Amino acid sequence: MKIVSYARQLLFSKPTTFSKRTFASTTQPSKEETNGVEEMVGTLLDFFVESRCYGFWKTFLQSVSYFYDRAAQLTDFPKEMLHYIKTCKSVIQVNFPIEKRDGTVEMIRAYRAHHSEHRLPTKGGIRFADNVTEDEVKALSALMTFKCAVVDVPFGGAKGGVVIDSKKYGNYELEKITRRYTAELIKRNAIGPATDVPAPDYGTNAKIMAWIKDTYMALRPADIDGVGCTTGKPVQQGGIRGRESATGLGVYFGIREFVSNSALMNQLELKPGVEGKRVIVQGLGNVGYWACHFLRKYGAKVVGVAEYNGGIVNEEGINTEDLKKYLSKHDTFKGFSGGRFVSNPAELLELDCDILIPAALEGVINQSNMKNIKAPIIAEAANGPVTAGADEYLSNRGHLIIPDLLLNAGGVTVSYFEWIKNLAKMRFGRMTRRFEESSMRTVSDVLERHGIVLTEGEKKLLVVGADEELLVQSGLEDTMVVAAQELVNIAKEKNVTHRVAAYYDAIHKITGDYKHAGIFP
């Protein structure tokens, strides 16, 4: 029986250090009794994880469901309520024709999933990708529900997708597809500032959000809040300053909070703080680029960057601003003088570093490469980049995984600020900036009258009023800091991973909404 108990600990206990497991000595059998058990259990665990990755956990939706169920088991809420929270409430599939510039007609398939309406409007991006499926948008809409709850953004979760490769279409066709998709959603009352508010995602951008807004306002001219039907718009179209860098800045704030936690860093045998950390980023799109920008600004060293067609490595550090410019011009890292080109980008995921940031698509760390991951910290800037099986495998070996539910919530947080701005019809800081500057100028004058002379540089730092971008960054920082601290505390209290802690936190908050509001009718 002692051997069985010991095996259970090996399989299911939460490790306390990155370098080795520790267990209560009172439950350990003798060395003779355990001969061969650890090796056998390790093999069994690998088998379980691998089979789940390609068996029970074949899809992203099943991974989300698995972690939700693990967190739900820690609660005492009625199972009917837990099932209701978990279930996607509706999925719209539309099929429509567009006439291309050459006169041919093409049928387009698109989706919009609404996972939860416990708070309205629902919120979630629209992606243009030729591999979009109904299961994918359902999974991503569920993530949005839980993500909004984790960072206390009062939205339900939604997600949309159009099954096209946007690179194969010009602006003419993309605009027609976008406007027709928007019109189909309007016909079904599935978009609007009070019902469902889309945002950019993979394959879409601010221009596409402007087309959506323009289409909505043309077909709903009486909606006085119509400009708030989407977020991620250009500033001139009702967007908000700071939105472009929001998700990447949120990634930085989240990482900063975790690596500044001395207890967590001691477990990984790392020095607390961002400064000096060696970082590898997979994906130099908007999120990856801005995450690199802020990490480098505050002392981290980016030693590797991967894209779909290759990677670049430099142990001395990579100037990601120069790399981004080179990529925009050449569509490849090959030939960039600031590092060594690697033709297989997947290799960078397995290189030695302190922090690995997958910032592209889901499922890039999986059964095929999980045993080769060396980074003690994996920061999920993308949605679902670590499969459920890989998550269990790596967590049981002491890796710290900062979950996507928290880490890439910067985008939806600043989208929330943009939505509020649209409803208020006034940019942040317009009523207060000059007043704050005047007040601080008075403080400066009083100091000088008392003999404290300030340099011009010091005056410039002191006499400042917060503009919209500064206020957005401040609000984002507060949101990420509070949410990160909540997850660390829950994970410690419940002795679970931070991902399970995030789902647990979301379940508690959503259940609280239903508890107070009731279920209609």
Secondary structure, 3 states (H helix, E strand, C coil): CHHHHHHHHHHHCCCCCCCCCCCCHHHCCCCCCCCCHHHHHHHHHHHHHHHHHHCCCCCHHHHHHHHHHHHHCCCCCCHHHHHHHHCCCEEEEEEEEEECCCCCEEEEEEEEEECCCCCCCEEEEEEECCCCCHHHHHHHHHHHHHHHHHCCCCCEEEEEEECCCHHHCCHHHHHHHHHHHHHHHHHCCCCECCCEEEEECCCCCHHHHHHHHHHHHHHCCCCCCHHHHCCCCCHHHCCCCCCCCHHHHHHHHHHHHHHCCHHHHHHHCCCCCCCCCEEEEECCCHHHHHHHHHHHHCCCEEEEEEECCEEEECCCCCCHHHHHHHHHHHCCCCCCCCCEEECCHHHHHHCCCCEEEECCCCCCECCCCHHHCCCCEEECCCCCCECHHHHHHHHCCCCEEECHHHHCCHHHHHHHHHHHHHHHCCCCCCCCHHHHHHHHHHHHHHHHHCCCCCCHHHHHHHCCCCCHHHHHHHHHHHHHHHHHHHHHHHHHHHCCCHHHHHHHHHHHHHHHHHHHHCCCC
